[in-house]
Amino acid sequence: MSIWIILLKVVVIAFLFVMTLGALFTLVERKQSALIQNRMGPNRANIGPFRLGGVFHIIADAIKSLLKEDIVPDSAHRRLHFWAPIIALIPPLIVIGVVPFADTWCSGTVVVDLALGAQQHGVEQCMAGPERLLFQIADIDAGFLFIFAISSLGVYGVALAGWSSNNKYGLLGGLRASAQMVSYEVSMLLALAGIVMIYGSIDLNDIVREQGELVFGFLPKWGILVQPVAFFLFFTAAIAETKRAPFDMPEADSELVAGYFTEYSGMKFASFMFAEFMEVVVLGTVMATVFLGGWQLPFLYADGFHFGGGGPHLALPYGLVVVIRIATFIGKVLFLCWLQLQIRWTYPRFRYDQIMTLGWKVLLPLSLANLAVTGIVLQWF
C-alpha cells in the first residue's frame, strides 16, 4: 500500500477525527452541563457579530493556552515534567490506529450469497481486485491485545506528572491515578475476554464481521446482546480508566487542588485535559467496535438492504453502502461519547476507598463470574 495512503489515513483518523472531536467536546461538555443545570453555558466568545452558540470558545481556549506562561517549579524534575503531558497524549492516538471504521474496500466484485443464511459468517465474499483498501491505519491480527498494551502506557504520564512536580498534592494525585488505572484495567480485560470467547478471535475486523450475523433472522448478534454484563462492566471500568467523574479522585479539586497536574500551566495543562477528551473518543470507538457491531447495520449488505429471502428490497451502489457503514460507526461513537459526558454531570464523586472497593470487590468478581458463565454456556449450549 502506498505510503501516501497510510499518511492520509493517519491525518484523517488520528488528527481530523480524534483530535477534532476531542477539541469539540471541550465545548460540548460545558454546554451539556449547562443544560443539565439550567444555565446558558459559554456563549460570549465572538468573531465580529458572530458567536455561533459558543463555538469560538474552542479557538479562544486554544489561544489562551498557547500564550499562557509555562511555569515549572524550581524543585521539579524539568525533563520529566516536560515529557509527562506528551506521554499522556500518545496512547489514544496510537490505539485509534487499529480500530476499523468500515469493512475492507473491495476493488473487485463483491458477491452477496444469501443462500448461506443470515446466521452464517461470510455472506459477503470479495472477489479480490488489484488492491483492497482498509478503513483503519493498521490491520493487526491481535488488535484486541494491542489496545490494552498501548492504553496501559497512559499510567506513566500521570504518574510522572505527579512525581516530577515535587508537590505533595501532585504526588498524591499521581499515586491515586496509578492505583486506579491499574486496578480497573484488570476488570476491563476480563470483561472483554467474554467477547473473545463468543466470537473466537482477537482480530477486531473479525469480531465486527461476526456481529453482522442475525439471531432468529432479525436480532443483530452485537456484543451488547450476547454479553450484556460485560458491556456494563467494561463501560464502568472505562470511565474509571479515564479518571473522569464520578471517578475523578486523582484530580479531586476539593482535596488535591488539581491532583497530578497541579503544577502545570499553559499548553502542558491543556494537554492533560485534551488527552482526557481524546480518551473519551477512543473508548467510544472501542466500545462501538466490540459491543455495538462497529460499522454493521442490520439487514445492510454490500449490494443494499435485504429484509428477507430473494433479492434486495432496496438496492444501493457499493460505494454508498460503504459511506453508510462509516456513518453508522461514527453515529454509534458519538452516542457513546454523549453517554460518557452525560454520566460526568449526573453522578456525584465517589470517595477514593469506594472507588478501589468497587474495582476489586465488585467489578473484578463480576468479571470472573461472567467469564465462567460464558464458558459454561459455550460448553453445554
C-alpha positions as CSV (number, residue, x, y, z in Angstrom):
1,M,0.0,0.0,0.0
2,S,1.3,3.5,-0.9
3,I,2.9,5.4,2.0
4,W,0.7,8.4,1.0
5,I,-2.5,6.4,1.6
6,I,-1.2,5.4,5.1
7,L,-0.3,9.0,5.9
8,L,-3.7,10.2,4.6
9,K,-5.4,7.7,7.0
10,V,-3.3,8.9,9.9
11,V,-4.2,12.5,9.2
12,V,-7.9,11.8,8.7
13,I,-8.4,9.3,11.5
14,A,-6.0,10.3,14.2
15,F,-5.9,14.1,13.7
16,L,-9.1,15.1,12.0
17,F,-11.4,12.7,13.7
18,V,-10.0,12.0,17.2
19,M,-8.4,15.4,17.8
20,T,-11.2,17.4,16.3
21,L,-13.8,15.6,18.3
22,G,-11.6,15.9,21.4
23,A,-11.5,19.7,20.9
24,L,-15.2,19.9,20.2
25,F,-16.1,18.0,23.3
26,T,-14.3,20.6,25.5
27,L,-17.2,22.9,24.5
28,V,-19.9,20.2,24.3
29,E,-19.3,19.1,27.9
30,R,-19.7,22.6,29.2
31,K,-22.8,23.1,27.1
32,Q,-24.2,19.8,28.3
33,S,-23.6,20.6,31.9
34,A,-25.2,24.0,31.4
35,L,-28.4,22.3,30.0
36,I,-28.5,19.9,32.9
37,Q,-28.1,22.8,35.4
38,N,-30.4,25.2,33.6
39,R,-27.7,27.6,32.6
40,M,-26.6,29.1,29.2
41,G,-23.1,27.8,29.2
42,P,-20.2,29.5,27.4
43,N,-21.5,31.8,24.6
44,R,-19.5,35.0,24.8
45,A,-16.5,34.4,22.5
46,N,-17.1,36.0,19.1
47,I,-15.6,37.0,15.8
48,G,-17.3,40.3,14.9
49,P,-21.0,39.9,15.3
50,F,-20.9,36.1,15.1
51,R,-20.9,33.8,18.2
52,L,-22.4,30.6,16.8
53,G,-23.6,29.4,20.2
54,G,-20.1,29.5,21.8
55,V,-18.1,27.6,19.1
56,F,-15.4,30.3,19.1
57,H,-14.6,29.4,22.7
58,I,-12.7,26.4,21.4
59,I,-10.4,28.8,19.5
60,A,-10.2,31.2,22.4
61,D,-9.2,28.5,24.8
62,A,-6.5,27.2,22.4
63,I,-5.1,30.7,22.0
64,K,-5.1,31.4,25.8
65,S,-3.3,28.1,26.5
66,L,-0.7,28.8,23.9
67,L,0.0,32.3,25.1
68,K,-0.1,31.4,28.8
69,E,3.2,31.3,30.7
70,D,4.7,27.8,31.2
71,I,5.7,27.7,34.8
72,V,8.0,25.0,36.1
73,P,8.7,24.8,39.8
74,D,12.3,25.2,40.8
75,S,12.4,21.9,42.6
76,A,10.7,20.0,39.8
77,H,12.4,17.4,37.6
78,R,12.3,19.6,34.5
79,R,12.8,16.9,31.9
80,L,10.1,14.5,33.2
81,H,7.9,17.5,33.9
82,F,8.1,18.3,30.2
83,W,7.5,14.8,28.9
84,A,4.6,13.7,31.2
85,P,1.8,15.5,29.2
86,I,3.3,14.3,25.9
87,I,3.3,10.7,27.2
88,A,-0.4,11.2,28.3
89,L,-1.3,12.3,24.8
90,I,0.3,9.5,22.8
91,P,-1.7,6.3,23.8
92,P,-5.1,7.4,22.5
93,L,-3.6,8.5,19.2
94,I,-1.9,5.1,18.8
95,V,-4.9,3.0,19.9
96,I,-7.2,4.5,17.3
97,G,-4.9,3.1,14.6
98,V,-6.2,-0.4,14.9
99,V,-9.9,0.5,15.1
100,P,-11.8,-0.4,11.8
101,F,-14.2,2.3,10.6
102,A,-15.7,0.1,7.9
103,D,-15.2,-3.2,6.2
104,T,-12.3,-3.6,3.7
105,W,-13.0,-1.8,0.5
106,C,-13.2,-4.4,-2.3
107,S,-11.9,-3.1,-5.6
108,G,-13.0,-6.3,-7.3
109,T,-16.5,-7.8,-7.3
110,V,-18.5,-8.3,-4.1
111,V,-20.7,-11.3,-4.1
112,V,-23.6,-11.4,-1.6
113,D,-24.8,-15.0,-1.1
114,L,-28.0,-15.0,0.8
115,A,-28.3,-18.8,0.4
116,L,-25.7,-19.2,3.1
117,G,-28.3,-17.8,5.6
118,A,-28.1,-14.7,7.7
119,Q,-26.8,-16.6,10.7
120,Q,-23.6,-17.7,9.0
121,H,-20.5,-15.6,8.8
122,G,-19.3,-14.6,5.3
123,V,-22.4,-13.9,3.4
124,E,-20.3,-11.2,1.6
125,Q,-17.5,-12.5,-0.5
126,C,-15.0,-10.2,-2.1
127,M,-13.5,-11.4,-5.4
128,A,-10.2,-9.6,-4.8
129,G,-9.2,-6.9,-7.3
130,P,-5.7,-5.4,-7.7
131,E,-5.9,-3.8,-4.2
132,R,-8.0,-3.8,-1.1
133,L,-8.2,-0.6,1.0
134,L,-8.5,-0.8,4.8
135,F,-10.5,1.8,6.6
136,Q,-8.1,1.6,9.5
137,I,-4.5,2.7,9.9
138,A,-3.0,-0.7,10.8
139,D,-4.6,-4.1,10.4
140,I,-3.2,-6.1,13.3
141,D,-4.4,-9.7,13.9
142,A,-4.0,-9.2,17.6
143,G,-5.8,-5.8,17.7
144,F,-7.6,-6.7,20.8
145,L,-4.4,-7.2,22.7
146,F,-2.7,-4.2,21.1
147,I,-5.4,-1.9,22.5
148,F,-4.7,-2.9,26.1
149,A,-0.9,-3.0,25.6
150,I,-0.9,0.6,24.4
151,S,-3.6,2.1,26.6
152,S,-1.8,0.8,29.7
153,L,1.1,3.1,29.0
154,G,-1.1,6.1,29.8
155,V,-0.5,5.4,33.5
156,Y,3.2,6.6,33.1
157,G,2.1,10.0,32.0
158,V,0.0,10.8,35.1
159,A,2.5,9.1,37.5
160,L,5.4,11.0,36.1
161,A,3.4,14.2,36.2
162,G,2.7,13.8,39.9
163,W,6.2,12.7,40.9
164,S,8.2,15.2,38.7
165,S,6.3,18.2,40.1
166,N,7.7,17.7,43.5
167,N,4.4,18.7,45.0
168,K,2.6,16.8,47.7
169,Y,-0.8,17.3,46.1
170,G,0.6,16.3,42.7
171,L,2.3,13.2,44.2
172,L,-1.0,12.1,45.9
173,G,-2.9,12.6,42.7
174,G,-0.3,10.6,40.7
175,L,-0.5,7.8,43.2
176,R,-4.3,7.7,43.2
177,A,-4.3,7.7,39.4
178,S,-1.8,4.9,39.1
179,A,-3.6,2.7,41.5
180,Q,-7.0,3.4,40.0
181,M,-5.9,2.8,36.4
182,V,-4.0,-0.4,37.2
183,S,-7.0,-1.7,39.2
184,Y,-9.6,-1.1,36.6
185,E,-7.5,-2.4,33.7
186,V,-7.9,-5.9,35.1
187,S,-11.7,-5.7,35.0
188,M,-11.7,-4.2,31.5
189,L,-9.6,-7.0,30.1
190,L,-11.7,-9.7,31.8
191,A,-14.9,-8.1,30.6
192,L,-13.7,-8.3,27.0
193,A,-12.4,-11.8,27.4
194,G,-16.0,-13.0,27.2
195,I,-16.3,-11.3,23.8
196,V,-13.3,-13.1,22.6
197,M,-14.8,-16.4,23.7
198,I,-18.1,-15.7,21.9
199,Y,-16.6,-14.6,18.6
200,G,-13.5,-16.7,18.7
201,S,-11.0,-14.1,17.6
202,I,-8.8,-11.2,18.8
203,D,-8.9,-9.5,15.4
204,L,-11.2,-6.5,15.6
205,N,-12.2,-6.9,11.9
206,D,-13.3,-10.5,12.5
207,I,-15.2,-9.5,15.7
208,V,-17.1,-6.8,13.8
209,R,-17.9,-9.2,10.9
210,E,-19.2,-11.8,13.3
211,Q,-21.6,-9.2,14.8
212,G,-23.1,-8.8,11.3
213,E,-25.0,-12.1,11.8
214,L,-28.7,-12.1,12.7
215,V,-30.1,-14.3,15.5
216,F,-33.6,-15.6,14.8
217,G,-33.4,-13.8,11.5
218,F,-33.9,-10.3,12.9
219,L,-31.8,-9.7,16.1
220,P,-28.2,-8.5,15.4
221,K,-25.6,-10.5,17.2
222,W,-23.9,-7.5,18.7
223,G,-21.7,-7.8,21.8
224,I,-24.1,-5.9,24.0
225,L,-26.7,-8.6,23.4
226,V,-24.6,-11.6,23.8
227,Q,-22.5,-10.1,26.6
228,P,-24.7,-7.5,28.3
229,V,-23.0,-7.9,31.7
230,A,-19.6,-7.5,30.0
231,F,-20.8,-4.2,28.4
232,F,-21.7,-2.6,31.7
233,L,-18.6,-3.9,33.4
234,F,-16.4,-2.5,30.6
235,F,-18.2,0.8,30.4
236,T,-17.9,1.4,34.2
237,A,-14.2,0.4,34.2
238,A,-13.6,2.5,31.1
239,I,-14.9,5.7,32.8
240,A,-12.8,4.9,35.8
241,E,-9.8,4.5,33.4
242,T,-10.3,8.0,32.0
243,K,-10.3,9.4,35.6
244,R,-13.4,11.4,34.9
245,A,-16.3,12.0,37.3
246,P,-17.6,10.1,39.3
247,F,-14.1,8.6,39.3
248,D,-12.1,11.8,39.3
249,M,-10.4,11.3,42.7
250,P,-6.8,11.7,41.2
251,E,-7.7,15.3,40.5
252,A,-10.1,16.0,43.3
253,D,-10.2,19.8,43.5
254,S,-11.7,19.9,46.9
255,E,-8.8,17.8,48.3
256,L,-5.8,17.9,46.0
257,V,-6.2,21.3,44.2
258,A,-5.8,19.7,40.7
259,G,-4.1,16.5,41.6
260,Y,-1.3,15.3,39.4
261,F,-1.3,18.4,37.2
262,T,-1.4,20.9,40.0
263,E,2.0,22.3,39.0
264,Y,1.1,22.6,35.3
265,S,0.1,25.6,33.3
266,G,-0.4,26.8,29.8
267,M,-0.3,24.2,27.0
268,K,1.0,21.5,29.3
269,F,-2.1,21.8,31.5
270,A,-4.3,21.9,28.3
271,S,-2.6,18.7,27.1
272,F,-3.7,16.7,30.1
273,M,-7.3,17.9,29.6
274,F,-7.2,17.3,25.9
275,A,-5.9,13.8,26.5
276,E,-8.9,13.0,28.6
277,F,-11.3,14.1,25.9
278,M,-9.4,12.1,23.3
279,E,-9.6,9.1,25.6
280,V,-13.4,9.6,25.7
281,V,-13.5,9.4,21.9
282,V,-11.2,6.4,21.6
283,L,-13.1,4.5,24.2
284,G,-16.2,5.3,22.3
285,T,-14.7,3.7,19.2
286,V,-13.6,0.6,21.0
287,M,-17.0,0.1,22.7
288,A,-18.8,0.7,19.4
289,T,-16.5,-1.9,17.7
290,V,-16.8,-4.6,20.3
291,F,-20.3,-4.1,21.7
292,L,-22.4,-2.3,19.1
293,G,-21.4,-4.0,15.9
294,G,-18.9,-1.5,14.7
295,W,-19.8,-0.5,11.1
296,Q,-22.5,-3.2,10.9
297,L,-26.1,-2.1,10.2
298,P,-28.7,-4.8,10.4
299,F,-30.0,-6.0,7.0
300,L,-27.4,-3.9,5.1
301,Y,-25.2,-5.9,2.8
302,A,-22.8,-4.9,0.1
303,D,-25.5,-4.6,-2.6
304,G,-28.2,-2.9,-0.4
305,F,-30.8,-3.8,2.2
306,H,-32.1,-7.4,2.5
307,F,-35.2,-7.8,4.7
308,G,-35.8,-11.4,3.7
309,G,-35.1,-14.0,1.1
310,G,-34.7,-13.3,-2.5
311,G,-33.2,-10.1,-4.0
312,P,-32.5,-6.9,-2.1
313,H,-35.6,-4.9,-1.2
314,L,-33.5,-1.7,-1.6
315,A,-30.5,-1.9,-4.0
316,L,-27.7,0.5,-3.3
317,P,-24.3,1.2,-5.0
318,Y,-21.4,-0.4,-3.2
319,G,-19.8,3.0,-2.6
320,L,-22.9,4.3,-0.9
321,V,-23.1,1.2,1.3
322,V,-19.5,1.9,2.4
323,V,-20.4,5.5,3.2
324,I,-23.5,4.4,5.2
325,R,-21.4,1.9,7.2
326,I,-18.8,4.6,8.1
327,A,-21.6,7.0,9.1
328,T,-23.2,4.2,11.2
329,F,-20.0,3.6,13.1
330,I,-19.4,7.3,13.7
331,G,-23.0,7.7,14.9
332,K,-22.5,4.9,17.4
333,V,-19.3,6.5,18.6
334,L,-21.0,9.9,19.1
335,F,-23.8,8.3,21.1
336,L,-21.3,6.6,23.4
337,C,-19.3,9.8,23.8
338,W,-22.5,11.7,24.7
339,L,-23.3,9.0,27.2
340,Q,-19.9,9.3,28.9
341,L,-20.3,13.1,29.1
342,Q,-23.9,12.7,30.5
343,I,-22.6,10.4,33.2
344,R,-19.9,13.0,34.0
345,W,-22.6,15.5,35.0
346,T,-25.1,13.1,36.5
347,Y,-23.5,11.2,39.4
348,P,-21.6,12.6,42.4
349,R,-18.0,11.8,43.0
350,F,-17.1,8.6,44.9
351,R,-14.7,8.5,47.9
352,Y,-11.4,7.0,47.0
353,D,-11.9,4.0,49.2
354,Q,-15.2,3.4,47.4
355,I,-13.5,3.5,44.0
356,M,-11.0,0.9,45.0
357,T,-13.7,-1.3,46.7
358,L,-15.8,-1.1,43.5
359,G,-12.9,-2.1,41.4
360,W,-11.5,-5.0,43.4
361,K,-14.6,-6.3,45.3
362,V,-17.4,-5.7,42.8
363,L,-16.2,-5.4,39.2
364,L,-13.5,-8.0,39.4
365,P,-15.6,-10.8,40.9
366,L,-18.4,-10.0,38.5
367,S,-16.0,-10.1,35.5
368,L,-14.7,-13.5,36.7
369,A,-18.2,-14.8,37.2
370,N,-19.3,-13.5,33.7
371,L,-16.3,-15.3,32.2
372,A,-17.2,-18.6,34.0
373,V,-20.8,-18.4,32.9
374,T,-19.8,-17.7,29.3
375,G,-17.5,-20.7,29.3
376,I,-20.3,-22.9,30.7
377,V,-22.8,-21.7,28.2
378,L,-20.4,-22.2,25.3
379,Q,-19.5,-25.7,26.5
380,W,-23.0,-27.0,27.1
381,F,-25.2,-25.0,24.7
